[in-house]
Amino acid sequence: MGVLDGKVAIVTGAGRGLGRAHALALAAEGAKVVVNDLGGEADGVGESHSPADQVVKEIKDAGGEAVINYNSVTGYQAAKEIIDTAINTFGKLDILVNNAGFLRDRMVFKMGEEEWDAVIAVHLKGTFNCGRWACLYFYEQSKAGNPINGRLINTVSHAGLGGNASQGNYGAAKGGIASLTMVWGREMAKYNVTANAVAPMARSRMTLGAPMTLQMMGEKPPEDGSFDTFAPENLSPLVAYLASDAAQDITGRVFTVFGGKVQVFIPWTPGNFIDIGKRWTVKELGERIRELGDLSMPPFPM
């Protein structure tokens, strides 16, 4: 018996890395899984059916149920077809894990419009596209009087929560997804649907393309067989738990997993303040603004 027995889940970008780990974990807990993956490279270029095919085979070989969808999440109607794949194949949808994405890193003064648009499209718009159609389904089921325990689980990044040089497109998209997660948590609560997000600290094709993360994580798991702090699979139990009925009271939150550490992020909150009781002058601000505290660049969230 698994915590997701009888559930139907979609995982986008499930052909490799984190998405693959999530799909396998959800299936192991009893969910029927739609494995969605366009099969592009780490920069989004190209297509291949083999990654999604392989994950579906792994799930079926382990005794689970899965079906393939190769659509790109960047298309509004294509995203609807991803949602429809679950409903038409398995009769319903319970869980959507938005994970698809790629990187095209550039410093702001070198980044072109296409590099900006492509990354925003797959991460931020792709999350919206799939979430929009899933939420419409949940809404219609609720209005029809059918029991709903819907789950929306998005993927954000430390780059979007704390900023990372050369990742303005990626960071902006992931920061937007964090905000979108909180919005969905508020909007969908009355329909018994939760929305949460996870920020991976894991080795993947995308992180291995960034020098800083490559230096920190290493290119391969430890050769001595010790615990791999950066294994993608470390995050998946949290995704499975958030997808379960036991997590009904958890919504609008962003979590990270770093090895064996699970941590929740505190969203933007007001800090220290100064009050002069009237309109400030520039001179007065210059004299007192540092009473707010250290105003230098905040540390990267880890």
C-alpha positions in Angstrom: 0.0 0.0 0.0 1.3 3.5 -0.9 0.2 6.9 0.2 -0.9 7.7 -3.4 -2.9 4.5 -4.2 -5.7 5.4 -6.6 -4.3 8.8 -7.5 -3.5 10.1 -10.9 -0.4 12.3 -11.4 1.3 14.3 -14.1 5.0 15.1 -14.0 6.3 17.5 -16.6 9.9 17.2 -17.7 9.9 13.7 -16.3 12.3 12.1 -18.7 15.5 12.8 -16.8 16.8 14.1 -13.5 14.4 15.5 -10.9 11.3 14.8 -13.0 12.3 11.2 -13.5 12.9 10.8 -9.8 9.5 12.3 -9.0 7.7 10.1 -11.5 9.3 7.0 -10.1 8.6 8.0 -6.5 4.9 8.8 -7.2 4.5 5.5 -9.0 6.1 3.6 -6.2 3.6 5.1 -3.8 0.7 3.9 -6.0 0.0 6.7 -8.4 -0.8 6.3 -12.0 1.6 8.6 -13.8 1.6 10.7 -17.0 5.3 11.0 -17.9 5.6 14.2 -19.9 8.8 15.2 -21.6 9.7 16.8 -24.9 13.1 15.3 -24.7 15.1 18.4 -25.4 18.7 19.1 -24.4 19.7 21.0 -21.3 19.3 24.3 -23.3 15.9 23.2 -24.7 17.1 22.5 -28.2 15.9 19.3 -30.0 13.4 16.6 -29.2 13.7 12.9 -28.3 11.1 10.4 -27.3 13.5 8.0 -25.6 13.8 9.7 -22.2 10.0 9.6 -21.5 9.8 6.1 -23.1 12.5 4.8 -20.7 10.8 6.2 -17.6 7.4 4.7 -18.5 9.2 1.4 -19.1 10.8 1.6 -15.6 7.5 2.3 -14.0 5.7 -0.6 -15.8 8.6 -3.0 -15.1 8.2 -2.2 -11.4 4.5 -3.1 -11.6 3.1 0.5 -11.9 0.9 2.2 -14.5 2.2 5.0 -16.7 1.5 6.7 -20.0 3.6 9.0 -22.2 3.0 12.5 -23.4 5.6 14.4 -25.5 4.0 17.8 -25.6 5.9 21.0 -24.8 4.5 22.9 -21.8 5.2 26.2 -23.6 2.1 25.8 -25.8 -1.2 26.8 -24.2 -3.3 24.2 -26.0 -0.5 21.6 -25.9 -0.6 22.0 -22.1 -4.3 21.3 -22.1 -3.6 18.1 -24.0 -1.1 17.1 -21.2 -3.9 17.4 -18.7 -6.4 15.7 -21.0 -4.0 12.7 -21.3 -4.4 12.0 -17.6 -8.2 12.4 -17.7 -8.7 10.4 -20.9 -6.4 7.6 -20.0 -7.0 7.2 -16.3 -10.4 8.9 -15.8 -9.3 11.8 -13.6 -6.4 14.0 -12.4 -5.3 14.4 -8.8 -1.7 15.7 -8.9 0.2 18.0 -11.2 4.0 18.3 -10.7 5.3 21.2 -12.8 9.0 20.4 -13.4 9.9 21.0 -17.1 12.6 23.5 -17.8 16.0 24.4 -19.2 18.7 27.0 -18.9 20.2 29.6 -21.2 22.5 31.5 -18.9 23.9 34.9 -19.8 25.0 38.0 -18.0 22.3 40.7 -18.5 24.5 42.7 -20.9 25.0 39.7 -23.1 21.5 38.2 -22.9 19.4 38.3 -26.1 15.6 38.6 -26.3 15.3 35.0 -27.5 17.2 33.7 -24.5 15.0 35.6 -22.2 11.8 34.6 -23.9 12.6 30.9 -24.2 13.4 30.5 -20.5 10.4 32.5 -19.3 8.2 30.5 -21.7 9.2 27.0 -20.4 9.4 27.8 -16.7 6.9 30.6 -15.9 4.5 30.3 -18.8 4.8 26.5 -18.9 3.9 26.3 -15.2 0.9 28.6 -15.8 -0.2 26.7 -18.9 -0.4 23.4 -17.2 -1.7 24.8 -13.9 -4.4 26.8 -15.6 -6.0 23.7 -17.2 -5.5 21.5 -14.1 -7.2 24.2 -12.0 -10.1 24.4 -14.4 -10.6 20.7 -14.2 -10.5 20.8 -10.3 -12.9 23.8 -10.3 -15.4 22.0 -12.6 -15.2 18.8 -10.6 -15.8 20.7 -7.4 -18.8 22.6 -8.9 -20.2 19.3 -10.0 -20.1 18.0 -6.5 -17.3 15.4 -7.1 -14.8 15.0 -4.2 -11.5 16.7 -4.9 -8.1 16.6 -3.2 -6.1 18.4 -5.8 -2.4 18.9 -5.6 -0.3 21.5 -7.5 3.4 21.1 -6.9 5.7 23.6 -8.7 9.4 23.8 -9.1 11.3 26.9 -8.1 15.0 27.6 -7.5 17.4 29.2 -5.1 18.3 31.4 -8.1 14.8 32.8 -8.0 14.7 33.2 -4.3 18.0 34.8 -3.8 19.4 35.8 -7.2 22.3 34.2 -9.1 24.6 36.0 -11.5 24.0 35.1 -15.2 20.6 33.7 -14.5 18.3 36.7 -14.8 15.9 34.9 -17.1 15.8 31.7 -15.0 15.7 33.6 -11.6 12.9 35.9 -12.7 10.9 32.9 -13.9 11.5 30.9 -10.7 10.7 33.9 -8.5 7.5 34.4 -10.5 6.6 30.7 -9.9 7.1 31.1 -6.2 4.6 34.0 -6.2 2.3 32.1 -8.5 2.3 29.2 -6.0 1.1 31.5 -3.2 -1.6 32.9 -5.5 -2.8 29.5 -6.4 -2.8 28.4 -2.8 -5.2 31.2 -2.0 -7.4 30.9 -5.1 -7.8 27.1 -5.0 -8.3 26.6 -1.2 -12.1 26.7 -1.4 -12.0 23.9 -4.0 -9.9 21.6 -1.7 -6.7 22.1 -3.8 -3.3 22.8 -2.4 -0.4 24.5 -4.1 3.2 24.2 -3.0 6.7 24.5 -4.5 10.0 22.8 -4.1 13.4 24.4 -4.6 15.9 21.6 -5.4 19.5 21.4 -4.2 20.3 18.5 -6.5 22.6 17.4 -9.3 21.0 17.7 -12.7 21.8 18.5 -16.3 20.9 22.1 -15.6 23.0 22.5 -12.4 26.0 20.7 -13.9 26.0 23.4 -16.6 26.7 26.1 -14.0 30.3 26.4 -12.7 29.3 27.4 -9.2 27.0 24.5 -8.6 29.3 22.0 -10.4 32.1 23.0 -8.1 29.8 22.6 -5.0 28.0 19.4 -6.0 30.6 17.5 -8.1 29.9 15.9 -11.4 29.2 12.4 -10.1 27.9 10.8 -6.9 30.5 9.8 -4.3 32.5 6.9 -5.5 32.7 5.3 -2.0 29.0 4.7 -2.0 28.3 7.2 0.9 25.1 9.2 1.0 24.8 11.4 -2.0 23.8 14.8 -0.7 22.9 16.1 -4.1 21.0 13.1 -5.6 17.8 14.1 -7.3 16.0 11.4 -5.5 16.4 13.2 -2.2 13.7 15.6 -3.1 11.1 13.2 -4.3 9.8 11.9 -1.0 8.8 15.4 -0.2 7.0 15.7 -3.5 5.2 12.5 -2.8 4.2 13.6 0.7 2.9 17.0 -0.6 0.9 15.1 -3.1 -0.8 12.9 -0.5 -4.0 13.4 1.4 -2.0 13.9 4.6 -0.7 17.2 3.3 -4.2 18.8 2.9 -3.4 21.5 5.5 -0.1 22.6 3.8 -0.4 25.1 1.0 1.2 28.2 -0.5 4.6 27.1 0.8 8.1 26.8 -0.7 10.3 24.0 0.6 13.9 22.9 -0.2 15.7 19.6 0.5 19.4 19.6 0.9 20.6 16.0 1.5 18.6 15.0 4.6 17.6 18.5 5.6 14.1 19.7 4.8 13.6 23.5 5.1 10.7 25.9 4.5 11.2 29.3 3.1 9.6 32.3 4.7 8.2 34.6 2.0 8.8 38.3 1.7 8.1 39.8 5.0 8.5 43.4 6.3 11.7 44.1 8.1 12.8 46.9 10.3 11.3 50.4 9.8 11.9 54.0 10.7 9.1 56.5 10.9 9.5 60.3 10.9 5.8 61.1 11.1 5.9 63.3 7.9 7.2 63.2 4.4 10.9 62.4 4.3 13.5 64.6 2.6 16.4 63.1 0.7 18.8 64.5 3.4 16.8 63.0 6.2 16.8 59.6 4.5 20.5 59.8 3.9 21.1 60.4 7.6 18.9 57.6 8.9 18.2 54.9 6.3 21.0 52.6 7.6 19.0 52.4 10.9 17.0 49.8 8.9 20.0 47.4 9.2 22.6 46.0 6.9 21.5 47.1 3.4 24.3 45.4 1.4 23.5 42.4 -0.9 21.8 39.7 1.3 23.5 36.3 1.4 22.5 33.6 -1.0 19.8 31.4 0.6 21.2 28.0 1.3 
